[in-house]
Amino acid sequence: MNEGRFPVFVKPHSEAKLFNGQVFEHQADLRRLLAARPGFPAITGDLQVLAQTPIHFVSEWRTFVIQTKVIGASFYKGDPLIFPNGKFIHDTVAAFENAPAGYSADFGVTDEGHTVLIEINDGYSLGHGGLTSTQYAELLHARWTEICAA
């Protein structure tokens, strides 16, 4: 990788939990990622990754979705008084083809005021994130029922 391409945000392409997405400032940082780590599988130099220019978020939120309905939103980083664009959230959820029955979608507001989708997380492995116990149970039930039917 060309040294002039830093900083760069990198996360695994297919093996989502192999390592956390993170910003690398230098080539040496990427080399350290390949070093053996106790309790983690080895990362090889041919691992496919997603890489992009880092985005600066001023606010980050997690939304919770059952089928195509947003049932809750929870602030988790930055300024809690800056909320993502609701229309963008609804449009994104509506456009998600073959979405799981229950999932979360994380959205951020950039320092330029744009709302962007950060990531999607499967509903079977989410924490409650501020949902009521009933909402959380409904989300887990929707996703678990779908998994068991497959």
Backbone torsions as a table, in degrees:
resi	resn	phi	psi	omega
1	MET	NA	137.6	-180.0
2	ASN	-68.6	129.4	-178.2
3	GLU	-57.7	-28.0	-180.0
4	GLY	-72.4	-4.8	-177.2
5	ARG	-93.5	12.7	-178.3
6	PHE	-102.0	154.2	-2.2
7	PRO	-72.4	158.5	179.4
8	VAL	-140.8	138.4	174.7
9	PHE	-91.2	130.3	-177.1
10	VAL	-131.7	138.0	171.9
11	LYS	-146.3	156.9	-179.8
12	PRO	-60.8	144.6	179.6
13	HIS	-74.5	-52.5	-174.6
14	SER	-112.4	-33.0	-177.5
15	GLU	-93.9	80.3	-167.1
16	ALA	-52.3	-36.4	-174.1
17	LYS	-104.5	14.8	179.2
18	LEU	-62.5	-39.3	169.7
19	PHE	-157.2	156.7	179.0
20	ASN	-72.9	141.8	173.2
21	GLY	-58.6	139.0	-176.9
22	GLN	-155.6	161.7	177.7
23	VAL	-91.9	128.9	176.8
24	PHE	-107.2	130.3	-177.6
25	GLU	-91.0	-26.6	-173.3
26	HIS	-145.1	161.4	176.5
27	GLN	-56.0	-38.9	-179.1
28	ALA	-61.0	-32.7	177.9
29	ASP	-62.4	-41.5	178.2
30	LEU	-65.3	-39.8	178.2
31	ARG	-62.5	-38.3	178.4
32	ARG	-63.8	-29.4	178.1
33	LEU	-61.6	-31.3	-179.0
34	LEU	-80.2	-10.7	-179.5
35	ALA	-68.4	147.7	178.9
36	ALA	-59.4	140.2	179.4
37	ARG	-131.3	125.9	-179.5
38	PRO	-57.4	131.4	176.3
39	GLY	83.9	0.8	-179.8
40	PHE	-123.7	147.9	175.7
41	PRO	-66.3	153.9	178.5
42	ALA	-64.6	143.1	175.6
43	ILE	-107.0	125.4	-178.0
44	THR	-98.7	160.0	-177.9
45	GLY	-66.7	-14.5	-179.9
46	ASP	-98.9	9.5	177.9
47	LEU	-61.8	130.3	176.6
48	GLN	-77.2	132.3	-179.5
49	VAL	-129.1	160.7	169.1
50	LEU	-99.5	132.6	-178.3
51	ALA	-134.6	139.1	178.6
52	GLN	-156.0	164.7	173.5
53	THR	-64.2	133.4	179.6
54	PRO	-59.5	146.5	176.9
55	ILE	-111.2	133.7	178.0
56	HIS	-92.5	117.7	178.4
57	PHE	-100.2	138.7	174.2
58	VAL	-96.7	-15.7	179.9
59	SER	-157.9	139.5	178.8
60	GLU	-132.9	137.4	-176.1
61	TRP	-134.3	148.4	173.2
62	ARG	-109.9	127.1	173.3
63	THR	-105.1	150.7	-179.9
64	PHE	-115.8	134.6	-172.1
65	VAL	-130.2	133.1	168.9
66	ILE	-117.4	123.8	-172.7
67	GLN	56.6	-111.6	178.9
68	THR	-117.4	16.5	-176.2
69	LYS	-110.2	124.6	174.1
70	VAL	-73.7	121.5	-177.0
71	ILE	-105.8	-7.5	179.3
72	GLY	-175.1	161.4	176.6
73	ALA	-141.7	139.9	-176.2
74	SER	-134.5	126.3	176.4
75	PHE	-70.5	140.6	174.9
76	TYR	-137.9	-10.3	178.9
77	LYS	-162.6	144.6	175.7
78	GLY	91.6	-142.1	-177.4
79	ASP	-91.0	113.8	-177.5
80	PRO	-69.2	-9.4	-179.4
81	LEU	-94.8	-0.3	176.2
82	ILE	-106.6	106.8	-176.2
83	PHE	-100.4	142.4	177.6
84	PRO	-61.9	161.2	179.2
85	ASN	-67.4	116.9	-177.1
86	GLY	-62.1	-37.9	179.1
87	LYS	-64.5	-40.9	178.3
88	PHE	-61.6	-41.8	178.5
89	ILE	-61.3	-50.6	-179.9
90	HIS	-60.9	-42.9	179.3
91	ASP	-63.8	-39.2	179.8
92	THR	-65.6	-46.4	179.0
93	VAL	-61.2	-43.6	-179.4
94	ALA	-64.6	-31.1	-177.2
95	ALA	-84.8	-7.8	-176.3
96	PHE	-76.5	97.0	179.8
97	GLU	-76.1	142.2	179.5
98	ASN	57.5	34.0	179.0
99	ALA	-66.9	149.8	173.1
100	PRO	-63.6	159.8	-178.4
101	ALA	-65.5	-27.1	177.2
102	GLY	-141.1	130.8	-178.7
103	TYR	-162.2	172.8	171.3
104	SER	-117.8	152.3	174.2
105	ALA	-130.1	123.2	-179.8
106	ASP	-95.5	132.9	-179.4
107	PHE	-125.4	147.1	177.2
108	GLY	-129.4	156.3	173.3
109	VAL	-109.3	123.5	-178.2
110	THR	-77.0	168.3	177.6
111	ASP	-67.2	-9.9	175.0
112	GLU	-96.2	1.5	176.6
113	GLY	89.0	8.5	179.8
114	HIS	-89.3	140.1	172.9
115	THR	-91.7	131.6	179.0
116	VAL	-134.4	151.5	173.4
117	LEU	-78.0	128.9	178.6
118	ILE	-92.4	-55.3	-180.0
119	GLU	-165.0	164.6	176.2
120	ILE	-115.0	139.5	177.1
121	ASN	-127.2	134.6	-179.6
122	ASP	-63.3	140.8	-176.4
123	GLY	-66.4	-20.0	-177.4
124	TYR	-71.9	-14.7	-173.7
125	SER	-126.2	31.1	-178.3
126	LEU	-100.2	151.4	165.8
127	GLY	-83.0	173.0	-175.5
128	HIS	-72.3	-25.9	173.3
129	GLY	53.4	30.2	178.5
130	GLY	94.6	-3.2	175.3
131	LEU	-67.5	155.4	171.7
132	THR	-67.4	160.5	-179.4
133	SER	-60.7	-35.1	179.2
134	THR	-67.2	-46.1	178.7
135	GLN	-61.5	-43.7	-179.3
136	TYR	-62.6	-44.4	178.7
137	ALA	-62.8	-39.4	178.8
138	GLU	-64.5	-40.7	178.8
139	LEU	-64.8	-48.7	178.8
140	LEU	-61.3	-41.4	-179.4
141	HIS	-63.6	-44.1	-179.8
142	ALA	-59.8	-45.9	-177.8
143	ARG	-72.0	-42.2	-179.2
144	TRP	-63.2	-41.9	177.6
145	THR	-59.9	-41.7	178.7
146	GLU	-65.0	-43.5	-179.8
147	ILE	-62.8	-45.3	-177.3
148	CYS	-68.0	-25.9	-180.0
149	ALA	-79.7	-18.0	-176.2
150	ALA	-73.4	NA	NA
